[in-house]
Amino acid sequence: MTEKKKHKVFIQGAITPTFIADSIAKHSGKTTIGAHDIFLGQVRNDMIDHKTVAAIEYSAYEEMAENLFHEIREAIFVKYDIVCMHIYHSLGLVKTGEICLFVFVSAKHRKNAFDACHDIVEQIKAMTPIWGKEIFEDETHTWKINN
Amino acid sequence: MVFGQLSEIINASELALLAINNTNELNKILFELYPILEEMKFTIAVNKKIIHENTPLNHKDIVALLPPFSGG
C-alpha cells in the first residue's frame, strides 16, 4: 500500500528539529514500515575568499519547483517499493548549523529506503529551480554553486 | 521572470518585453540590453518547462531565466 498525500514542500526559514521529530512520530501508526531513511541538509560555514558564510537565503521559482517535486515523487513511487516520502525545503534565511532540506523516505525494507532517499536528494539538487544566496558575516553575499 | 543572480543583473524579478517571436530572439534582445548575460550560464523555461532549443513564444507565455540551481 502506498500513500501519496500531497503537501507543501517549502517552509519559510529553517526546518526545526521539533518538526523533524514530529514527522517521525506521525509514522508510528504505519506498521507496514520497517525502515526510514532521512536526509538532512545543513547550512555549512564555508570560507570563500577569506569570508565565512553566516547564512543562506533561499529563493525559488515556486510554481515550477512544486511541479517538479510532484514529478520526482511520482517517478520515485514507480521506481522503488516505498510506503511514503516527504520533502521539505527552506525558503528565506537559514543560518549556519540550521537545517534547510529534509527528505524522509519510508519503506518496508532498508534498501528501498536508502536508494530512494539518495535518488530524491540528487534529483532535487540537479532539477529544481531553487537558489541559495550565501550571506557572509560582513553582510556581503555570493551565489551558491552546487557541486 | 528572472531569478537568483540574474535578478541582480537585470535589477528586477520581472521584465516585460513585447513582440518577441521566439527564444532566440529573446536571447538576442537580452544580450543587447545586458551584455554581461552572454558570459553567464542560464537556462530558459517557457511556461515552467525548461527548453533546449529555439521555441516559439506567444503573447501570454511566461518565460523564466534560470541561473544554475543551488538548492539543498
Backbone of each chain as ProteinMPNN parsed JSONL, in Angstrom:
{"seq_chain_A": "MTEKKKHKVFIQGAITPTFIADSIAKHSGKTTIGAHDIFLGQVRNDMIDHKTVAAIEYSAYEEMAENLFHEIREAIFVKYDIVCMHIYHSLGLVKTGEICLFVFVSAKHRKNAFDACHDIVEQIKAMTPIWGKEIFEDETHTWKINN", "coords_chain_A": {"N_chain_A": [[0.851, -1.202, 0.0], [0.594, 2.171, -0.876], [1.17, 5.563, -0.007], [0.227, 8.675, -1.131], [0.079, 11.324, -0.341], [-0.436, 14.777, -0.832], [1.642, 17.507, -0.079], [2.824, 20.67, 1.092], [5.97, 21.669, -0.003], [7.748, 23.749, 0.504], [9.086, 25.586, 3.203], [9.032, 28.341, 5.313], [11.987, 29.781, 6.337], [14.285, 28.103, 8.661], [14.232, 24.476, 9.008], [12.942, 22.953, 11.741], [14.334, 20.94, 14.451], [12.274, 19.95, 16.038], [10.096, 19.852, 14.291], [10.994, 17.859, 12.592], [11.187, 15.706, 14.364], [8.479, 15.445, 15.04], [7.486, 14.673, 12.561], [8.592, 12.146, 12.305], [7.358, 10.871, 14.433], [4.734, 10.815, 13.545], [4.615, 8.609, 11.943], [4.326, 6.334, 13.412], [2.015, 4.88, 13.499], [1.896, 3.589, 11.114], [2.345, 0.575, 10.476], [3.347, -1.142, 8.574], [5.714, -0.25, 7.762], [9.214, -0.767, 7.805], [11.608, 0.468, 7.657], [13.109, 3.61, 7.817], [14.55, 6.254, 5.973], [16.438, 9.135, 6.304], [17.365, 12.257, 5.029], [19.189, 15.084, 5.888], [19.838, 18.338, 5.099], [22.25, 20.668, 5.976], [23.146, 24.029, 6.692], [26.318, 25.103, 5.874], [29.374, 26.488, 7.187], [30.975, 27.678, 5.021], [34.129, 28.858, 3.774], [34.853, 31.48, 1.743], [36.906, 33.201, -0.343], [38.278, 34.246, 1.927], [36.178, 34.941, 3.526], [33.531, 34.169, 5.764], [30.69, 32.111, 5.5], [27.595, 33.014, 6.832], [24.918, 32.564, 6.685], [22.342, 31.192, 4.534], [20.303, 32.497, 2.046], [17.427, 31.381, 0.723], [15.776, 31.176, -2.426], [13.163, 30.565, -4.816], [11.714, 29.386, -7.891], [8.766, 29.018, -7.348], [6.31, 27.838, -8.287], [7.1, 26.322, -10.488], [8.961, 24.662, -9.261], [7.338, 23.251, -7.442], [5.809, 21.75, -9.242], [7.843, 20.148, -10.29], [8.707, 18.781, -8.0], [6.495, 17.223, -7.61], [6.584, 15.627, -9.918], [9.005, 14.278, -9.477], [8.352, 12.849, -7.197], [6.251, 11.16, -8.171], [7.685, 9.599, -10.001], [9.522, 8.335, -8.339], [7.892, 6.708, -6.776], [7.148, 4.887, -8.7], [9.557, 3.718, -9.337], [10.71, 2.663, -6.978], [9.963, 0.435, -4.273], [8.329, 1.799, -2.0], [6.787, 3.055, 1.012], [6.006, 5.641, 1.859], [6.873, 9.109, 1.215], [8.477, 12.214, 1.959], [9.195, 15.587, 1.303], [10.862, 18.471, 2.333], [11.779, 21.806, 1.959], [13.682, 24.668, 2.72], [12.784, 28.159, 2.457], [13.855, 31.553, 2.159], [15.759, 32.959, 4.909], [18.307, 30.932, 6.275], [20.313, 30.052, 8.896], [23.837, 29.25, 9.458], [24.416, 25.933, 10.496], [21.791, 25.361, 10.81], [18.898, 23.516, 9.598], [18.093, 22.993, 6.186], [17.063, 21.341, 4.279], [14.982, 18.542, 4.17], [14.522, 15.287, 3.698], [12.531, 12.487, 3.676], [12.085, 9.17, 3.703], [10.141, 6.252, 3.687], [9.973, 2.749, 3.931], [9.251, -0.76, 3.422], [11.527, -2.308, 3.672], [15.089, -1.768, 4.236], [16.752, -1.298, 1.935], [15.308, -0.199, -0.254], [14.496, 2.165, 0.966], [16.956, 3.51, 1.491], [18.021, 3.729, -1.17], [16.037, 5.127, -2.582], [15.913, 7.525, -1.152], [18.462, 8.642, -1.535], [18.412, 8.971, -4.329], [16.309, 10.84, -4.571], [17.36, 13.124, -3.258], [19.543, 13.74, -4.918], [18.175, 14.338, -7.281], [16.682, 16.576, -6.503], [18.717, 18.44, -6.069], [19.755, 18.672, -8.661], [17.608, 19.251, -10.407], [15.625, 21.07, -9.492], [14.328, 24.389, -9.48], [15.819, 26.209, -7.475], [17.536, 28.577, -5.504], [20.466, 29.469, -3.727], [21.556, 32.089, -1.795], [24.535, 32.979, -0.53], [25.195, 34.391, 2.462], [27.567, 36.447, 3.898], [29.466, 36.967, 6.978], [30.022, 39.684, 7.079], [27.886, 40.762, 5.809], [27.974, 40.988, 3.04], [27.477, 39.199, -0.08], [27.393, 36.08, -1.972], [26.607, 33.925, -4.783], [25.485, 30.707, -4.295], [27.016, 27.682, -5.49], [26.218, 24.558, -6.673], [27.846, 21.427, -6.15]], "CA_chain_A": [[0.0, 0.0, 0.0], [1.391, 3.393, -0.891], [0.448, 6.771, 0.364], [0.754, 9.752, -1.974], [-0.521, 12.57, 0.151], [0.238, 15.996, -1.297], [1.865, 18.509, 0.968], [3.674, 21.764, 0.632], [7.392, 21.378, 0.182], [8.518, 24.892, 1.003], [8.877, 26.04, 4.576], [9.728, 29.617, 5.494], [13.049, 29.708, 7.342], [14.909, 26.795, 8.94], [13.396, 23.334, 9.394], [13.354, 22.757, 13.137], [14.412, 19.564, 14.938], [10.951, 19.559, 16.542], [9.284, 19.495, 13.127], [11.506, 16.565, 12.116], [10.777, 14.702, 15.357], [7.031, 15.245, 14.887], [7.27, 13.914, 11.323], [8.917, 10.739, 12.596], [6.317, 10.353, 15.338], [3.489, 10.602, 12.783], [4.668, 7.335, 11.218], [4.278, 5.182, 14.321], [0.808, 4.096, 13.213], [2.041, 2.861, 9.835], [3.159, -0.55, 10.939], [3.957, -1.922, 7.482], [7.054, 0.316, 7.555], [10.289, -1.386, 8.572], [12.839, 1.247, 7.512], [13.049, 5.024, 7.409], [15.837, 6.895, 5.716], [16.264, 10.583, 6.386], [18.493, 13.114, 4.672], [19.065, 16.449, 6.373], [20.847, 19.274, 4.607], [22.525, 21.704, 6.989], [23.92, 25.137, 6.127], [27.715, 24.971, 6.293], [30.072, 27.783, 7.274], [32.042, 27.694, 4.017], [35.002, 30.029, 3.688], [35.021, 31.84, 0.335], [37.724, 34.423, -0.413], [38.571, 34.684, 3.306], [34.971, 35.364, 4.246], [32.806, 32.994, 6.242], [29.237, 32.131, 5.286], [26.839, 33.078, 8.091], [23.549, 32.098, 6.42], [21.958, 31.127, 3.12], [18.933, 32.944, 1.785], [16.92, 30.58, -0.397], [14.631, 31.62, -3.213], [12.795, 29.511, -5.768], [10.592, 29.568, -8.814], [7.976, 28.089, -6.533], [5.317, 27.057, -9.045], [7.807, 25.322, -11.298], [9.565, 23.697, -8.338], [6.27, 22.377, -6.924], [5.511, 20.787, -10.312], [8.946, 19.189, -10.389], [8.671, 17.913, -6.815], [5.429, 16.268, -7.87], [7.097, 14.671, -10.918], [10.032, 13.457, -8.812], [7.602, 11.948, -6.308], [5.555, 10.136, -8.964], [8.683, 8.7, -10.594], [10.133, 7.554, -7.255], [6.938, 5.653, -6.399], [7.173, 3.867, -9.746], [10.88, 3.076, -9.38], [11.065, 1.982, -5.73], [8.871, -0.067, -3.446], [8.344, 2.542, -0.733], [5.455, 3.284, 1.593], [5.714, 7.069, 1.724], [8.036, 10.005, 1.167], [8.189, 13.618, 2.235], [10.298, 16.509, 1.012], [10.691, 19.839, 2.813], [12.93, 22.659, 1.639], [13.523, 26.025, 3.255], [12.871, 29.399, 1.684], [14.26, 32.631, 3.066], [17.058, 32.893, 5.578], [18.65, 29.803, 7.147], [21.661, 30.322, 9.421], [24.732, 28.085, 9.51], [24.056, 24.992, 11.564], [20.354, 25.052, 10.755], [18.516, 22.562, 8.547], [17.436, 23.637, 5.039], [16.431, 20.318, 3.437], [14.582, 17.359, 4.93], [13.928, 14.255, 2.842], [12.145, 11.42, 4.598], [11.541, 8.059, 2.911], [9.808, 5.081, 4.5], [9.729, 1.558, 3.12], [9.187, -1.996, 4.193], [12.9, -2.757, 3.931], [16.043, -0.664, 4.192], [17.41, -0.987, 0.661], [14.477, 0.749, -0.999], [14.516, 3.463, 1.65], [18.269, 4.126, 1.206], [18.2, 4.043, -2.591], [15.084, 6.166, -2.979], [16.285, 8.777, -0.493], [19.642, 9.113, -2.262], [17.942, 9.388, -5.648], [15.499, 12.063, -4.411], [18.243, 14.257, -2.921], [20.303, 14.099, -6.124], [17.254, 14.972, -8.231], [16.357, 17.92, -6.0], [19.892, 19.302, -6.317], [20.001, 18.874, -10.094], [16.465, 19.602, -11.253], [14.619, 22.014, -9.007], [14.771, 25.782, -9.573], [15.997, 26.818, -6.146], [18.838, 29.237, -5.471], [20.95, 29.848, -2.4], [22.451, 33.251, -1.737], [25.35, 32.816, 0.676], [25.396, 35.686, 3.123], [28.751, 36.402, 4.755], [29.348, 37.651, 8.276], [30.042, 41.148, 6.867], [26.634, 41.072, 5.104], [28.079, 40.878, 1.586], [26.978, 37.875, -0.448], [27.731, 35.463, -3.254], [25.567, 32.942, -5.101], [25.952, 29.335, -4.077], [27.141, 26.797, -6.649], [26.145, 23.15, -6.232], [28.87, 20.544, -6.726]], "C_chain_A": [[0.881, 1.245, 0.0], [0.509, 4.584, -0.541], [1.056, 7.921, -0.423], [0.134, 11.091, -1.591], [0.281, 13.77, -0.361], [0.464, 16.928, -0.121], [2.759, 19.588, 0.403], [5.123, 21.462, 0.969], [8.106, 22.532, 0.884], [8.077, 25.328, 2.392], [9.649, 27.349, 4.713], [10.745, 29.491, 6.623], [13.539, 28.288, 7.563], [13.86, 25.744, 9.258], [13.85, 22.935, 10.794], [13.458, 21.275, 13.504], [13.067, 19.068, 15.47], [10.045, 19.107, 15.403], [9.682, 18.106, 12.617], [11.059, 15.445, 13.065], [9.282, 14.394, 15.232], [6.725, 14.406, 13.64], [7.539, 12.434, 11.551], [7.785, 10.129, 13.43], [5.033, 10.018, 14.591], [3.464, 9.256, 12.073], [4.499, 6.113, 12.113], [3.058, 4.299, 14.076], [0.914, 3.266, 11.941], [2.956, 1.666, 10.048], [3.65, -1.478, 9.83], [5.388, -1.434, 7.233], [8.059, -0.419, 8.432], [11.571, -0.577, 8.537], [12.518, 2.676, 7.095], [14.452, 5.433, 7.01], [15.582, 8.385, 5.63], [17.526, 11.273, 5.911], [18.197, 14.509, 5.202], [20.192, 17.282, 5.79], [21.004, 20.381, 5.631], [23.402, 22.783, 6.368], [25.317, 25.166, 6.754], [28.412, 26.335, 6.281], [31.261, 27.829, 6.319], [32.844, 28.986, 4.091], [35.244, 30.297, 2.208], [35.758, 33.18, 0.293], [37.913, 35.053, 0.973], [37.348, 35.207, 4.059], [34.146, 34.122, 4.594], [31.306, 33.163, 6.026], [28.525, 32.09, 6.639], [25.429, 32.514, 7.913], [23.373, 31.929, 4.912], [20.513, 31.61, 3.01], [18.445, 32.224, 0.53], [15.753, 31.266, -1.092], [14.351, 30.537, -4.244], [11.763, 30.035, -6.752], [9.564, 28.559, -8.308], [7.023, 27.215, -7.347], [5.983, 25.963, -9.867], [8.404, 24.243, -10.395], [8.513, 22.731, -7.798], [5.885, 21.326, -7.973], [6.586, 19.71, -10.39], [8.986, 18.25, -9.186], [7.609, 16.829, -7.011], [5.89, 15.188, -8.856], [8.128, 13.731, -10.304], [9.336, 12.393, -7.958], [6.937, 10.806, -7.082], [6.543, 9.11, -9.5], [9.307, 7.802, -9.53], [9.195, 6.41, -6.842], [6.885, 4.531, -7.437], [8.45, 3.036, -9.64], [11.194, 2.234, -8.139], [9.815, 1.534, -4.984], [8.944, 0.61, -2.077], [6.914, 2.772, -0.245], [5.073, 4.764, 1.493], [6.996, 7.88, 1.687], [7.59, 11.44, 1.375], [9.427, 14.445, 1.921], [9.924, 17.873, 1.598], [11.961, 20.608, 2.502], [12.654, 24.065, 2.165], [13.48, 27.068, 2.152], [13.252, 30.492, 2.676], [15.548, 32.28, 3.795], [17.208, 31.663, 6.483], [20.103, 29.994, 7.579], [22.524, 29.063, 9.398], [24.354, 27.225, 10.708], [22.584, 24.638, 11.583], [20.057, 24.17, 9.533], [17.713, 23.267, 7.453], [16.74, 22.631, 4.127], [16.182, 19.07, 4.284], [13.877, 16.407, 3.965], [13.731, 13.019, 3.702], [11.448, 10.324, 3.791], [11.302, 6.862, 3.822], [9.445, 3.917, 3.59], [9.595, 0.349, 4.037], [10.585, -2.418, 4.625], [13.906, -1.659, 3.619], [16.554, -0.299, 2.815], [16.61, 0.025, -0.163], [14.481, 2.13, -0.361], [15.822, 4.201, 1.354], [18.337, 4.629, -0.225], [17.284, 5.182, -3.029], [15.497, 7.515, -2.392], [17.472, 9.425, -1.223], [19.226, 9.704, -3.612], [17.181, 10.726, -5.561], [16.406, 13.27, -4.165], [19.016, 14.708, -4.157], [19.402, 14.811, -7.141], [16.875, 16.38, -7.799], [17.491, 18.879, -6.34], [20.022, 19.646, -7.796], [18.843, 19.532, -10.831], [15.595, 20.755, -10.775], [15.153, 23.449, -8.982], [14.752, 26.484, -8.218], [17.407, 27.411, -6.135], [19.183, 29.64, -4.043], [21.896, 31.033, -2.51], [23.221, 33.138, -0.436], [25.673, 34.183, 1.253], [26.597, 35.557, 4.061], [28.516, 37.177, 6.048], [29.343, 39.169, 8.113], [28.861, 41.635, 6.014], [26.762, 41.216, 3.591], [27.588, 39.476, 1.216], [27.572, 37.368, -1.757], [26.645, 34.436, -3.535], [26.162, 31.547, -5.049], [26.013, 28.565, -5.392], [27.107, 25.369, -6.13], [27.221, 22.325, -6.913], [28.207, 19.445, -7.554]], "O_chain_A": [[1.812, 1.349, 0.798], [-0.704, 4.592, -0.752], [2.27, 8.123, -0.388], [-0.275, 11.875, -2.448], [1.511, 13.773, -0.326], [-0.413, 17.112, 0.723], [3.373, 19.417, -0.65], [5.45, 21.054, 2.083], [8.958, 22.317, 1.746], [6.89, 25.423, 2.705], [10.796, 27.445, 4.275], [10.387, 29.131, 7.745], [13.257, 27.387, 6.774], [12.758, 26.054, 9.711], [15.02, 22.615, 11.001], [12.751, 20.445, 12.933], [12.76, 17.881, 15.358], [9.324, 18.117, 15.521], [8.832, 17.291, 12.26], [10.613, 14.383, 12.629], [8.87, 13.237, 15.306], [5.839, 13.552, 13.649], [6.81, 11.576, 11.056], [7.323, 9.019, 13.163], [4.328, 9.071, 14.94], [2.402, 8.807, 11.643], [4.526, 4.981, 11.63], [3.066, 3.113, 14.407], [0.119, 2.353, 11.718], [4.166, 1.734, 9.832], [4.296, -2.488, 10.108], [6.178, -2.115, 6.577], [7.821, -0.667, 9.614], [12.515, -0.867, 9.272], [11.763, 2.916, 6.153], [15.429, 5.013, 7.629], [14.644, 8.84, 4.975], [18.629, 10.924, 6.332], [17.109, 15.049, 5.0], [21.366, 16.962, 5.971], [20.023, 20.958, 6.098], [24.309, 22.472, 5.595], [25.477, 25.242, 7.972], [28.087, 27.21, 5.48], [32.405, 27.996, 6.742], [32.322, 30.051, 4.42], [35.777, 29.444, 1.498], [35.277, 34.175, 0.835], [37.724, 36.257, 1.147], [37.479, 35.841, 5.106], [34.075, 33.163, 3.825], [30.731, 34.21, 6.324], [28.816, 31.24, 7.481], [24.819, 32.042, 8.872], [24.154, 32.456, 4.119], [19.634, 31.196, 3.766], [18.969, 32.422, -0.566], [14.874, 31.849, -0.457], [15.204, 29.691, -4.513], [11.042, 30.995, -6.479], [9.498, 27.419, -8.768], [6.936, 26.006, -7.128], [5.501, 24.833, -9.936], [8.36, 23.056, -10.722], [8.763, 21.529, -7.705], [5.663, 20.162, -7.641], [6.29, 18.524, -10.536], [9.265, 17.06, -9.334], [7.801, 15.674, -6.628], [5.627, 14.001, -8.664], [8.124, 12.532, -10.579], [9.681, 11.212, -7.995], [7.044, 9.64, -6.702], [6.284, 7.907, -9.465], [9.591, 6.634, -9.795], [9.641, 5.291, -6.591], [6.613, 3.377, -7.106], [8.434, 1.819, -9.827], [11.866, 1.208, -8.239], [8.762, 2.166, -5.055], [9.53, 0.083, -1.132], [5.96, 2.687, -1.018], [3.958, 5.098, 1.092], [8.063, 7.406, 2.076], [6.478, 11.825, 1.016], [10.552, 14.054, 2.231], [8.816, 18.367, 1.389], [13.07, 20.133, 2.745], [11.539, 24.577, 2.063], [14.05, 26.894, 1.075], [13.004, 30.373, 3.876], [16.319, 31.424, 3.362], [16.361, 31.39, 7.333], [21.005, 30.086, 6.745], [22.008, 27.947, 9.328], [24.02, 27.727, 11.781], [22.171, 23.72, 12.291], [20.84, 24.091, 8.586], [16.787, 24.028, 7.733], [15.918, 23.015, 3.295], [17.06, 18.611, 5.015], [12.781, 16.689, 3.483], [14.656, 12.562, 4.374], [10.356, 10.53, 3.263], [12.16, 6.504, 4.629], [8.712, 4.073, 2.613], [9.798, 0.43, 5.249], [10.809, -2.826, 5.765], [13.626, -0.742, 2.847], [16.772, 0.88, 2.534], [17.167, 0.983, -0.7], [14.471, 3.144, -1.058], [15.802, 5.382, 1.006], [18.661, 5.79, -0.477], [17.701, 6.085, -3.754], [15.432, 8.535, -3.077], [17.462, 10.627, -1.488], [19.646, 10.802, -3.978], [17.389, 11.622, -6.379], [16.237, 14.315, -4.793], [19.135, 15.905, -4.418], [19.824, 15.774, -7.782], [16.758, 17.278, -8.633], [17.262, 19.983, -6.833], [20.36, 20.777, -8.147], [19.062, 20.29, -11.776], [14.891, 21.362, -11.581], [16.269, 23.701, -8.53], [13.831, 27.224, -7.872], [18.345, 26.829, -6.68], [18.334, 30.081, -3.268], [22.9, 30.987, -3.22], [22.632, 33.195, 0.644], [26.331, 35.012, 0.623], [26.638, 34.668, 4.911], [27.545, 37.917, 6.202], [28.729, 39.872, 8.916], [28.846, 42.778, 5.557], [25.78, 41.531, 2.917], [27.314, 38.66, 2.097], [28.165, 38.118, -2.532], [25.854, 34.105, -2.653], [27.185, 31.252, -5.666], [25.188, 28.759, -6.285], [27.883, 25.009, -5.245], [27.483, 22.493, -8.104], [28.897, 18.599, -8.122]]}, "seq_chain_B": "MVFGQLSEIINASELALLAINNTNELNKILFELYPILEEMKFTIAVNKKIIHENTPLNHKDIVALLPPFSGG", "coords_chain_B": {"N_chain_B": [[10.145, 36.255, -16.027], [12.653, 36.498, -13.596], [15.422, 35.067, -11.961], [17.442, 34.419, -8.994], [20.907, 35.119, -9.234], [20.69, 36.407, -11.648], [18.59, 38.167, -11.366], [19.721, 40.19, -9.972], [21.44, 41.301, -11.822], [19.752, 42.196, -13.817], [18.273, 43.717, -12.283], [15.675, 43.42, -11.426], [12.779, 41.385, -10.81], [10.992, 40.781, -12.639], [10.318, 41.24, -16.107], [9.135, 42.981, -18.816], [8.781, 42.315, -22.121], [7.983, 43.124, -25.406], [6.47, 41.745, -28.371], [8.134, 39.528, -29.173], [9.219, 36.816, -30.985], [10.347, 34.307, -30.65], [12.525, 32.19, -28.613], [15.197, 32.478, -29.336], [15.272, 35.029, -30.406], [14.623, 36.401, -28.109], [16.883, 35.921, -26.492], [18.773, 37.339, -28.004], [17.883, 39.977, -27.746], [18.055, 40.268, -24.98], [20.819, 40.028, -24.621], [21.664, 42.283, -25.9], [20.581, 44.243, -24.292], [21.659, 43.618, -21.786], [24.716, 43.064, -21.764], [26.477, 41.543, -20.174], [25.2, 39.211, -19.613], [25.818, 37.407, -21.587], [28.071, 36.155, -20.754], [27.215, 34.547, -18.81], [25.899, 31.597, -17.284], [22.805, 30.242, -18.002], [19.489, 28.81, -18.02], [16.463, 28.588, -19.943], [13.058, 28.728, -19.149], [9.924, 28.004, -20.484], [6.682, 28.638, -19.778], [7.016, 27.192, -17.376], [8.485, 24.969, -18.134], [11.618, 23.663, -18.909], [13.437, 24.64, -21.747], [15.226, 23.407, -24.618], [15.884, 24.08, -27.122], [15.426, 26.487, -29.793], [12.376, 28.125, -29.277], [9.051, 28.839, -30.115], [7.365, 31.842, -29.126], [4.42, 32.947, -27.568], [2.009, 35.547, -27.018], [1.028, 35.327, -24.327], [2.771, 33.682, -23.002], [4.808, 32.588, -20.295], [7.969, 33.393, -19.516], [10.972, 32.28, -18.08], [14.096, 33.119, -16.719], [16.692, 31.185, -15.704], [19.27, 30.853, -13.528], [22.122, 28.646, -12.764], [21.055, 25.96, -10.673], [20.909, 25.87, -7.083], [19.895, 24.545, -4.838], [19.109, 22.861, -1.703]], "CA_chain_B": [[10.535, 36.171, -14.629], [14.111, 36.41, -13.503], [15.706, 34.53, -10.634], [18.802, 34.286, -8.474], [21.896, 36.136, -9.553], [20.259, 37.167, -12.83], [17.702, 39.256, -10.949], [20.586, 41.307, -9.557], [21.998, 41.925, -13.021], [18.667, 42.889, -14.511], [17.758, 44.616, -11.256], [14.229, 43.24, -11.335], [12.414, 39.972, -10.847], [10.154, 40.605, -13.824], [10.729, 42.063, -17.224], [8.128, 42.86, -19.874], [9.298, 42.593, -23.465], [6.871, 42.905, -26.329], [6.69, 41.342, -29.762], [9.265, 38.619, -29.372], [8.612, 35.648, -31.632], [10.892, 33.033, -30.182], [13.518, 32.342, -27.536], [16.456, 33.0, -29.903], [15.107, 36.488, -30.46], [14.667, 36.872, -26.716], [18.295, 35.936, -26.097], [19.452, 38.418, -28.723], [17.493, 41.244, -27.121], [18.615, 40.304, -23.621], [22.269, 40.261, -24.705], [21.853, 43.699, -26.255], [20.251, 45.071, -23.11], [22.552, 43.268, -20.666], [25.804, 42.307, -22.403], [27.135, 40.636, -19.231], [24.479, 37.926, -19.627], [26.473, 36.483, -22.517], [29.121, 35.423, -20.037], [26.631, 33.811, -17.698], [25.176, 30.368, -17.597], [21.411, 30.174, -17.551], [18.568, 28.104, -18.896], [15.192, 29.297, -20.111], [11.842, 27.928, -19.025], [8.715, 28.598, -21.065], [5.531, 28.073, -19.053], [7.53, 26.291, -16.324], [9.216, 23.818, -18.682], [12.91, 24.06, -19.457], [13.531, 24.389, -23.194], [16.603, 23.092, -25.023], [16.12, 24.611, -28.466], [14.622, 27.673, -30.072], [10.974, 27.817, -29.015], [8.185, 29.98, -30.424], [6.734, 32.476, -27.96], [3.154, 33.633, -27.791], [1.77, 36.72, -26.192], [0.791, 35.089, -22.902], [3.74, 32.744, -22.429], [5.639, 33.081, -19.2], [9.353, 32.975, -19.738], [11.791, 32.475, -16.887], [15.542, 32.969, -16.864], [17.084, 30.425, -14.525], [20.701, 30.578, -13.364], [22.317, 27.279, -12.258], [20.33, 25.719, -9.426], [21.765, 25.618, -5.917], [19.062, 24.184, -3.696], [19.59, 21.817, -0.805]], "C_chain_B": [[12.033, 35.904, -14.572], [14.472, 36.001, -12.083], [17.186, 34.594, -10.28], [19.687, 35.454, -8.863], [21.459, 37.002, -10.728], [19.352, 38.333, -12.449], [18.513, 40.449, -10.433], [21.126, 42.056, -10.762], [20.929, 42.754, -13.732], [18.002, 43.9, -13.575], [16.232, 44.594, -11.179], [13.941, 41.751, -11.302], [11.459, 39.693, -12.005], [10.534, 41.632, -14.874], [9.661, 41.877, -18.296], [8.749, 43.255, -21.213], [8.206, 42.227, -24.463], [7.361, 42.415, -27.684], [7.981, 40.563, -29.964], [8.694, 37.29, -29.865], [9.109, 34.309, -31.111], [12.027, 33.273, -29.197], [14.89, 32.782, -28.075], [16.424, 34.521, -29.984], [15.211, 37.095, -29.062], [16.114, 36.967, -26.238], [19.025, 37.115, -26.719], [19.16, 39.762, -28.057], [18.095, 41.373, -25.721], [20.111, 40.624, -23.658], [22.573, 41.699, -25.115], [21.628, 44.59, -25.042], [21.246, 44.857, -21.973], [23.706, 42.416, -21.188], [26.465, 41.288, -21.466], [26.461, 39.257, -19.21], [25.146, 36.9, -20.558], [27.534, 35.645, -21.842], [28.538, 34.512, -18.962], [25.905, 32.564, -18.171], [23.735, 30.516, -17.118], [20.588, 29.349, -18.526], [17.271, 28.913, -18.952], [14.053, 28.304, -19.916], [10.692, 28.701, -19.671], [7.533, 27.873, -20.432], [5.966, 26.925, -18.123], [8.194, 25.025, -16.834], [10.524, 24.324, -19.277], [12.966, 23.7, -20.936], [15.002, 24.183, -23.569], [16.896, 23.583, -26.435], [15.196, 25.805, -28.682], [13.133, 27.326, -30.017], [10.117, 29.037, -29.341], [7.525, 30.537, -29.164], [5.443, 33.159, -28.378], [2.975, 34.708, -26.736], [1.706, 36.411, -24.697], [1.778, 34.122, -22.252], [4.528, 33.405, -21.3], [7.038, 32.498, -19.37], [10.14, 33.254, -18.467], [13.256, 32.246, -17.218], [16.068, 32.357, -15.578], [18.596, 30.226, -14.469], [20.877, 29.165, -12.793], [21.705, 27.098, -10.864], [21.304, 25.461, -8.275], [20.924, 25.372, -4.668], [19.73, 23.134, -2.822], [20.703, 22.285, 0.102]], "O_chain_B": [[12.59, 35.18, -15.398], [13.908, 36.515, -11.117], [18.05, 34.792, -11.134], [19.276, 36.614, -8.827], [21.806, 38.181, -10.804], [19.342, 39.364, -13.122], [18.037, 41.584, -10.459], [21.258, 43.28, -10.742], [21.186, 43.869, -14.185], [17.28, 44.8, -14.004], [15.591, 45.609, -10.907], [14.772, 40.944, -11.721], [11.154, 38.543, -12.318], [11.002, 42.729, -14.57], [9.318, 40.748, -18.645], [9.185, 44.391, -21.4], [7.589, 41.165, -24.375], [8.504, 42.643, -28.079], [8.805, 40.898, -30.815], [7.802, 36.715, -29.243], [8.389, 33.311, -31.129], [12.44, 34.411, -28.972], [15.666, 33.396, -27.342], [17.402, 35.203, -29.676], [15.805, 38.155, -28.867], [16.518, 37.971, -25.651], [19.797, 37.805, -26.053], [20.059, 40.573, -27.835], [18.578, 42.435, -25.33], [20.611, 41.391, -22.834], [23.598, 42.264, -24.733], [22.363, 45.546, -24.796], [21.626, 45.803, -21.283], [23.679, 41.191, -21.071], [26.964, 40.265, -21.934], [27.081, 38.262, -18.834], [25.049, 35.692, -20.343], [27.859, 34.55, -22.302], [29.271, 33.793, -18.284], [25.383, 32.492, -19.283], [23.485, 30.871, -15.967], [20.939, 29.205, -19.697], [17.024, 29.793, -18.128], [14.078, 27.192, -20.443], [10.517, 29.895, -19.431], [7.404, 26.653, -20.54], [5.363, 25.852, -18.099], [8.444, 24.101, -16.059], [10.541, 25.284, -20.047], [12.59, 22.596, -21.332], [15.902, 24.717, -22.919], [18.036, 23.509, -26.894], [14.314, 26.091, -27.872], [12.688, 26.357, -30.632], [10.418, 30.145, -28.895], [7.172, 29.788, -28.253], [5.38, 33.851, -29.395], [3.679, 34.766, -25.728], [2.267, 37.149, -23.888], [1.632, 33.782, -21.078], [4.861, 34.589, -21.344], [7.241, 31.284, -19.365], [10.004, 34.312, -17.854], [13.607, 31.292, -17.913], [15.916, 32.927, -14.498], [19.146, 29.494, -15.293], [19.897, 28.546, -12.381], [21.824, 27.965, -9.999], [22.384, 24.905, -8.474], [21.197, 25.909, -3.594], [20.781, 22.593, -3.165], [21.206, 21.508, 0.914]]}, "name": "protein", "num_of_chains": 2, "seq": "MTEKKKHKVFIQGAITPTFIADSIAKHSGKTTIGAHDIFLGQVRNDMIDHKTVAAIEYSAYEEMAENLFHEIREAIFVKYDIVCMHIYHSLGLVKTGEICLFVFVSAKHRKNAFDACHDIVEQIKAMTPIWGKEIFEDETHTWKINNMVFGQLSEIINASELALLAINNTNELNKILFELYPILEEMKFTIAVNKKIIHENTPLNHKDIVALLPPFSGG"}
